[in-house]
Amino acid sequence: MTTPANETTAIPVAVTGAEVFIPLNKLKKHPNNARKTPHSEASIEAKAASIHAKGILQNLVVEPELDAEGAATGFYLVSIGEGRRLAQLLRVKRKQIKKTEPIRCVIDTVNDASEISLDENVTREDLSPADQFERFRELAETRGWGAEDIAARFGVTAHVVRQRMRLGAVSPKLMQVYRDGGLTLEQLMAFAIVDDPARQEQVYENLSWNKDPSTIRRDLTRMHIAATDRRAVFVGAEAYTEAGGVILRDLFTEDRGGFYEDAALLDRLVIENLHEIAESVKAEEGWKWAAAHIDYPHGNGLRRTYPHPVALSEEDEAAYAAAQGEYEALTEQYDSAEELPEDVDQRFGELEAEIERIDALRHAYDADEIMRGGVFVILSHDGEARIERGFIRAEDEQPAPEDYADGDGGSVVDGVRVTGDGEIIEDGDRDGDGNGNTVTASETEDEDVGDAGKPLSDLLVRDLTSHRTLGLRLALGEQPDMALIAVTHTLAAQTFYRGADAACLEIRPTSSALASHADGIEDTAAGKALADRHAGWAADMPRDVADLWGFIAGLDHASVMALFAHCASLTVNAVKQPWERKPHAHATAERLATAVALDMTAHWTPTVRTYSVASPRRTSSPPCARPSATRRRSGSRA
């Protein structure tokens, strides 16, 4: 029998087992309740949400409160259901119900309150997490409720509901393994990163002894692209999803944007965007062709030209001087300031941009090179479009000036003229008489030169040049400074000029392509820094290799050493391959690494393609004094 009650209605004499309605404000916590640790706020929130949606599903168990004389006070002590009482008080606070709300209770004056409150919690078995996950998923599927709707009915966050729904969608086979204790909750969470049960089961069957959650996630997403990948950064999540792509999200760990499911679609979007940029560069700058690639096309076989130094216009020189002067004045004024005012910091940025803009005008490609050359637009390591200019295809090459034919079918090579008849004439100036006129044997017959009209024999030429070589070896070994110039010239001639046989030192620098050993290595920050250093030197090289000696000889010692170091650095090879046996070479590489204080953490991290490029901090030095600008200009040229 259920007896209603309220503030003004007396409650009948308590009979054990009777079901009565008691006003909420007449209920108190039983002092003998076994639970001394307070309910958590989350627990009370969940109970309040559940009661608001479905009402109280389980009666409270109470007994009348008695005073010291044993008389009823009109209040009731809650032995079982204290959490539900607190949830109702929370609803009163939220003005969802009144404080006199009737609460359905069961009277118990027989059992010990301490025992039954303990019994309720000890003998109860919590619902299996697996059952929770599956029931939450069923609510969404059968009732059509969204995560927010379910969250409101159970007093949890929508994120928690999504997690449980995702877990409930894991393969039934794996869910049973979890129930049987064969998988931990963390491992089950790892499988939930994808919603393909067949794929989950396949990865589970192929797992070895290592069932670490990170291994499971890695295997499940092996064919997907992380949102931190340069391709994903370049395209962006919005453009990818608009094109029909799906992004997988890990609801249980920090996934930094998820995983792009369709790699082919992502690659197509990258190429399309790069192609648009390539066409824009081609149209704006006038190049003959432009090609888009995700990765730099190593081994393209194309000769590359670089921009050449050009004189600034008077207007640009004046603008540069003005910007540089203002920059230096501001630097001196705020040199001791701990923090720059916002307007001053903005002005520094504007001056830097202006100085860099004008600096860029100091080098330019020849119009002929632009008409014959092309551009590669590729994706850099940080997800930005990278433009590489100045590539010349074989069909667009001009004949090399070093090897040319004359009227009789002969040629001039290394200062010796060979006529079409096989006649050999020494000609250090390539002209014969020092005035640009070729001297042939027939033209010397009237001169008193003995047998000068006869061709020089191979034996004589070899004998003379052998003695000359010996003399050069002896002299060069006694002049270290000149030896440095000669070696630097030899390295630079073969490093910066295609097919140029301009050096007389038999030194052959070899530079192994690292891209064949480590995918994407030349698109890293370190790879870009090396490429920029090389491009800086290439821009300063004379256009004709014949002028290279004079260029290097005109540099000061520090600049010669810098060029020598750059050319030498390109020949370093410390790659270890399983079939090679070069213990001494690798030992030397270790000593070299120690000598140059190599810090690998500055160039490589264990995570693939996750390289961090720190933004340079503004210093008091003007842009023209930055290391990148003074690397090769530490001295003046003669």
Disulfide bonds with the S-S distance in Angstrom:
none
